[in-house]
């Protein structure tokens, strides 16, 4: 592969990734099983939460944003926020930056070249180049590039002519399962085109690989390009070797992220950090194998005998040598106390509201009873009013009869007086007649 990519001078710290269309990830069952372990832990012992407290918040932020290589390369104080690389058990992260760029990785154009070269290397497997093929033919160029890539990894001690013969015979040492998916996802790992229309801005985000180890020093050192990365994953080795063949020498960092002090924490820790880093191949990372396979717990892995002294030493490092773990636990404890106080206040307020609601319900009940009694009284008043009105009507009728009778009585009385007057006059006349007769 010709290393004809010249470094670009402009360097802007951009850490935005383009947003690819959502696709269903392959091996979704693997992801589901890993997620189930996290959920089960959250509902049970909550080891992941405890482990999270032992990682500095700046390191967590760098893991999530995939800028940990940039921070590690440019900030000496940041390096003090991680654990020493020793023989204890824990989780480490492999990432890299381009040499001479102050922690920065690739431009979008360089990233495209990386993808093209990796695809060319993988696609040309089993493609045999004839001995009489012209040196300027495409197949010969591809085979030459493949030999150059392998020279930077597995073939440092192998003569270049042998590598050329093997690659011209279609032999590829750095192939792996699901390679098309891996490279396709790596294409998404670039600066958003709207932020970098020229493709010349160097990004500070890099793909990474998360690993777990019973001995951090031994395992993480195996990813150093100086050791030819013999025990690294093939995908990681191919990526770094291709960059080296392009003339972009990489500084590969093996950074301890956390250490475990209980045997059952190692597998969970690897799953958890892998999810935070988005380091699986279908997330654009370099992890092709599911996380959480390794465990120190004899109940699930009888062949493993955890070193109790190492676990005790890890506990000492975490809680005594590095202050942020206890600070995180104290901060969380204070936050929990505040939440408990808030919940208590809400509960008291709820109880007060319930008391008020009870009093209000009782008052409403009393008002309802009074209203019912008022309705009964109103009904009785209406009934009595009707009775009074009926009696008043009868009384009026009687009064009318009385008035009529009185009028008749007055008429009769008048007639009587008239008749009496006539009778009296008649009697007087009769008496006068009688007197006259007697006198005669």
C-alpha positions in Angstrom: 0.0 0.0 0.0 1.4 3.3 -0.9 1.7 5.8 1.9 0.8 8.8 -0.2 -1.3 10.6 2.5 0.4 13.7 3.6 -0.6 15.0 7.0 -2.8 18.0 6.9 -1.8 21.1 8.8 -5.1 22.4 10.0 -6.1 20.8 13.2 -9.5 21.5 14.9 -10.7 19.6 17.9 -13.9 18.2 16.7 -15.5 15.2 18.4 -18.8 14.9 16.7 -19.7 11.6 14.9 -22.1 11.4 12.1 -25.3 9.7 12.9 -25.8 6.7 10.7 -29.2 5.2 10.0 -30.3 2.9 12.7 -30.0 -0.8 11.8 -30.6 -3.9 13.8 -27.3 -5.1 15.1 -26.3 -8.7 14.3 -25.8 -11.0 17.2 -28.6 -9.2 19.0 -28.9 -12.2 21.2 -25.4 -11.6 22.5 -26.2 -8.0 23.3 -29.5 -9.1 25.0 -27.6 -11.6 27.2 -25.1 -9.0 28.2 -27.8 -6.5 28.9 -29.7 -9.1 30.9 -26.6 -9.6 33.1 -26.5 -5.8 33.8 -30.2 -5.7 34.6 -30.0 -8.7 36.9 -27.0 -7.1 38.7 -29.0 -3.8 39.0 -31.9 -5.6 40.6 -29.5 -7.6 42.8 -26.0 -6.9 44.2 -25.5 -3.7 42.0 -21.8 -4.5 41.5 -21.8 -2.4 38.4 -22.8 0.7 40.3 -20.1 0.0 42.9 -17.5 -0.4 40.1 -18.7 2.8 38.4 -17.9 4.7 41.6 -14.3 3.6 41.4 -13.7 5.3 38.1 -13.0 9.0 38.0 -15.8 11.1 36.4 -13.4 12.6 33.9 -12.3 9.1 32.7 -16.0 8.0 32.4 -16.7 11.1 30.3 -13.7 10.4 28.1 -14.7 6.8 27.6 -18.3 7.7 26.6 -17.1 10.4 24.1 -14.3 8.2 22.8 -11.7 10.9 23.5 -9.7 9.0 26.1 -6.7 8.7 23.7 -6.6 12.4 23.2 -6.9 13.1 26.9 -4.2 10.6 27.7 -1.8 12.0 25.1 -2.3 15.6 25.9 -3.1 15.9 29.6 -0.6 14.6 32.2 -3.0 15.3 35.0 -5.6 13.0 33.3 -3.2 10.1 33.5 -3.2 10.5 37.3 -6.9 9.7 37.2 -6.3 6.1 36.2 -4.9 3.0 38.0 -1.4 1.7 37.6 -0.7 -1.1 35.1 0.3 -4.1 37.3 -0.5 -7.7 37.9 -4.0 -7.2 39.4 -7.2 -8.1 37.7 -9.4 -5.5 35.9 -10.5 -3.8 32.8 -8.3 -1.9 30.3 -8.9 0.0 27.2 -6.8 0.0 24.0 -6.9 3.2 21.9 -4.5 5.2 19.8 -3.6 8.5 18.3 -1.5 9.5 15.3 2.1 10.3 16.2 3.1 13.9 15.9 -0.5 15.2 16.1 -0.8 16.0 19.9 -3.3 13.2 20.5 -5.4 13.7 17.4 -6.4 10.8 15.2 -7.4 11.1 11.5 -9.1 13.4 9.2 -12.2 12.3 7.4 -10.3 11.9 4.1 -7.6 9.8 5.9 -10.4 7.7 7.5 -11.8 7.0 4.1 -8.4 5.9 2.9 -8.1 3.6 5.9 -11.4 2.0 5.1 -10.6 1.6 1.4 -7.2 0.0 2.2 -8.7 -2.4 4.7 -11.5 -3.4 2.4 -9.0 -3.9 -0.4 -6.8 -6.1 1.8 -9.8 -8.2 2.9 -11.5 -8.5 -0.4 -8.3 -9.6 -2.2 -8.0 -12.8 0.0 -7.7 -15.8 -2.3 -7.0 -13.6 -5.3 -3.9 -15.2 -6.9 -1.7 -12.8 -8.9 0.0 -14.5 -12.0 3.7 -14.5 -12.0 3.7 -12.7 -15.3 1.3 -9.9 -14.2 2.6 -6.4 -14.9 3.9 -4.5 -11.9 1.5 -1.7 -12.6 -1.6 -4.0 -12.6 -4.2 -3.4 -10.0 -3.9 -7.0 -8.5 -0.1 -6.5 -8.1 -0.6 -3.1 -6.4 -3.2 -4.6 -4.0 -0.8 -7.6 -3.2 2.0 -5.1 -2.6 -0.2 -3.1 -0.2 -1.2 -6.3 1.6 2.4 -7.3 2.1 3.2 -3.9 3.4 0.4 -4.1 5.9 1.5 -7.5 7.2 5.1 -6.3 7.4 4.0 -3.8 10.1 2.5 -6.5 12.3 3.0 -10.3 12.0 5.9 -10.0 9.5 8.4 -7.7 11.1 10.9 -10.6 11.2 9.8 -12.1 7.9 11.6 -11.2 4.7 9.6 -8.9 2.5 10.0 -11.2 -0.5 8.2 -14.0 1.4 5.4 -11.7 2.3 5.1 -10.7 -1.3 4.9 -14.3 -2.4 2.2 -15.1 0.1 0.1 -12.1 -0.6 0.4 -12.6 -4.4 -0.8 -16.2 -3.7 -4.0 -14.8 -2.1 -2.9 -15.5 1.4 -4.1 -13.0 4.1 -3.0 -13.4 7.7 -5.3 -10.7 9.1 -8.8 -11.8 8.2 -11.6 -12.4 10.6 -15.3 -13.2 11.0 -17.8 -10.6 10.0 -15.1 -8.4 8.5 -17.5 -6.6 6.1 -19.7 -5.5 9.0 -16.7 -4.3 11.0 -15.3 -2.2 8.3 -18.7 -0.8 7.3 -19.3 0.3 10.9 -15.8 1.8 11.0 -16.9 4.0 8.1 -19.4 5.6 10.4 -16.6 6.6 12.8 -15.8 10.0 11.3 -16.6 13.6 11.7 -20.0 14.7 10.7 -19.7 16.1 7.1 -21.7 19.2 8.0 -19.0 20.1 10.6 -16.1 19.1 8.3 -17.1 19.8 4.6 -13.5 19.7 3.5 -12.6 16.5 5.2 -9.3 17.9 6.5 -10.1 18.4 10.1 -8.5 16.0 12.5 -10.8 14.4 14.9 -10.1 13.6 18.5 -12.4 10.6 18.8 -10.9 7.2 18.1 -12.3 3.7 17.9 -11.2 1.6 20.9 -11.2 -1.9 22.2 -12.1 -2.9 25.8 -10.5 -5.9 27.4 -10.4 -7.7 30.7 -7.4 -9.4 32.3 -6.5 -11.4 35.3 -3.1 -9.7 35.0 -3.4 -6.2 33.5 0.3 -5.7 33.0 0.8 -8.9 30.9 -2.4 -8.7 28.9 -2.5 -5.0 28.1 1.2 -5.0 27.1 0.4 -7.6 24.4 -1.3 -4.8 22.3 2.0 -2.9 21.9 2.9 -2.6 18.2 6.6 -3.1 19.3 5.7 -6.7 20.3 4.0 -7.2 16.9 0.6 -7.4 18.6 0.7 -11.2 18.3 -2.1 -11.8 20.8 -4.2 -8.8 19.9 -7.5 -9.2 18.1 -7.0 -9.5 14.4 -9.3 -6.5 13.7 -7.2 -4.2 16.0 -4.0 -5.5 14.5 -5.2 -4.9 11.0 -6.4 -1.4 11.8 -3.1 -0.3 13.4 -1.0 -2.1 10.7 -3.0 -0.4 7.9 -2.4 3.0 9.4 1.3 2.3 9.8 1.5 1.2 6.2 -0.2 4.5 5.2 2.7 6.3 6.9 0.5 7.3 9.9 2.4 5.9 12.8 0.2 5.2 15.8 0.8 5.7 19.5 -1.1 2.8 21.0 -2.2 3.3 24.6 -3.2 0.5 27.0 -5.1 2.3 29.8 -6.3 0.5 33.0 -9.8 1.7 33.6 -10.8 -0.2 36.8 -9.8 -3.0 39.1 -11.9 -5.6 40.7 -11.9 -6.7 44.4 -14.5 -9.4 44.1 -14.3 -12.5 41.9 -17.7 -12.0 40.3 -17.0 -8.4 39.2 -14.7 -9.1 36.3 -17.2 -10.2 33.7 -19.8 -7.6 34.7 -17.1 -4.9 34.6 -16.1 -5.8 31.0 -19.7 -5.7 29.8 -20.4 -2.4 31.5 -17.3 -0.6 30.2 -17.8 -2.1 26.7 -21.3 -0.6 26.7 -20.1 2.8 27.9 -17.3 2.9 25.3 -19.5 1.6 22.5 -16.5 -0.6 21.5 -18.4 -3.5 19.9 -17.9 -3.7 16.1 -21.6 -2.9 15.4 -21.1 0.3 17.3 -18.0 1.3 15.4 -15.6 -0.1 17.9 -12.9 -2.8 17.6 -14.4 -5.5 19.9 -15.7 -8.4 17.8 -16.2 -10.9 20.7 -18.9 -10.5 23.3 -17.9 -9.1 26.6 -18.2 -10.8 30.0 -16.9 -14.3 29.0 -14.0 -14.2 31.5 -14.8 -14.6 35.2 -12.9 -15.1 38.4 -15.9 -16.5 40.2 -15.4 -20.3 40.9 -19.1 -20.8 41.1 -19.4 -20.1 37.3 -15.8 -20.9 36.3 -14.4 -23.8 38.4 -11.0 -23.7 36.6 -10.2 -20.3 37.9 -8.6 -19.8 41.3 -8.8 -16.2 42.3 -5.7 -14.7 44.1 -7.1 -13.4 47.3 -4.0 -11.3 47.9 -4.4 -9.6 44.6 -8.1 -8.9 45.4 -7.0 -7.4 48.7 -4.3 -5.3 47.0 -6.9 -4.1 44.5 -9.1 -3.0 47.4 -6.2 -1.1 49.0 -5.4 0.7 45.7 -9.0 1.6 45.0 -10.1 2.8 48.5 -6.8 4.0 50.0 -4.4 5.1 47.3 -6.9 6.9 45.1 -9.3 9.3 46.7 -11.9 9.6 44.0 -13.6 6.3 44.8 -14.5 7.3 48.4 -15.4 10.8 47.2 -17.8 9.3 44.7 -19.3 7.0 47.3 -19.7 9.9 49.7 -21.2 12.1 47.0 -23.7 9.4 46.0 -24.5 8.8 49.7 -25.2 12.5 50.2 -27.4 12.5 47.0 -29.3 9.5 48.3 -29.8 11.2 51.6 -31.1 14.3 49.8 -33.5 12.2 47.8 -34.6 10.4 50.9 -35.3 13.8 52.5 -37.2 14.9 49.5 -39.2 11.6 49.5 -39.9 12.1 53.2 -41.2 15.6 52.6 -43.3 14.4 49.7 -44.7 11.6 51.9 -45.5 14.1 54.7 -47.1 16.4 52.3 -49.1 13.5 50.9 -50.2 12.5 54.3 -51.2 16.1 55.1 -53.1 16.2 51.8 -54.8 12.9 52.7 -55.8 14.4 56.1 -57.2 17.4 54.4 -58.9 15.2 51.9 -60.4 13.2 54.7 -61.6 16.3 56.5 -63.0 17.7 53.3 -64.9 14.4 52.6 -66.4 14.4 56.1 -67.4 18.1 55.6 -68.9 17.2 52.3 -70.8 14.3 54.0 -72.2 16.7 56.6 -73.1 19.2 53.9 -74.9 16.5 52.0 -76.8 15.4 55.2 -77.8 19.1 55.9 -78.9 19.4 52.3 -81.0 16.3 52.5 -82.6 17.6 55.7 -83.2 20.9 54.1 -84.9 19.2 51.2 -87.1 17.2 53.6 -88.0 20.4 55.5 -88.7 22.3 52.3 -91.0 19.5 51.1 -92.8 19.6 54.5 -93.2 23.4 54.3 -94.5 23.1 50.8 -97.0 20.5 52.0 -98.1 22.7 54.9 -98.3 25.7 52.6 -100.6 23.7 50.3 -102.7 22.7 53.3 -102.9 26.3 54.5 -103.8 27.5 51.1 -106.6 24.9 50.9 -107.9 26.0 54.3 -107.5 29.6 53.4 -109.6 29.0 50.3 -112.2 27.2 52.5 -112.1 30.1 54.9 -112.6 32.5 52.1 -115.6 30.5 50.9 -117.1 30.4 54.4 -116.5 34.2 54.8 -118.3 34.7 51.5 -121.2 32.5 52.7 -121.2 34.5 56.0 -121.3 37.8 54.1 -124.1 36.5 51.9 -126.0 35.3 54.9 -125.4 38.7 56.7 -126.7 40.5 53.7 -129.8 38.3 53.6 -130.2 38.7 57.3 -130.0 42.5 57.0 -132.6 42.3 54.2 -134.8 40.1 56.4 -134.2 42.4 59.3 -135.2 45.4 57.3 -138.3 43.5 56.0 -139.0 42.5 59.6 -138.7 46.1 60.8 -141.0 47.2 58.0 -143.5 44.5 58.7 -143.3 45.2 62.4 -143.9 48.8 61.8 -146.9 48.0 59.7 -148.1 45.6 62.3 -147.6 48.2 65.0 -149.5 50.7 63.0 -152.2 48.1 62.4 -152.4 47.3 66.1 -152.6 51.0 66.9 -155.4 51.3 64.5 -157.2 48.3 65.9 -156.8 49.7 69.4 -158.2 53.0 68.4 -161.1 51.3 66.8 -161.8 49.3 69.9 -161.6 52.3 72.1 -164.0 54.2 69.9 -166.4 51.3 70.0 -166.2 51.1 73.8 -166.8 54.7 74.1 -169.8 54.5 71.9 
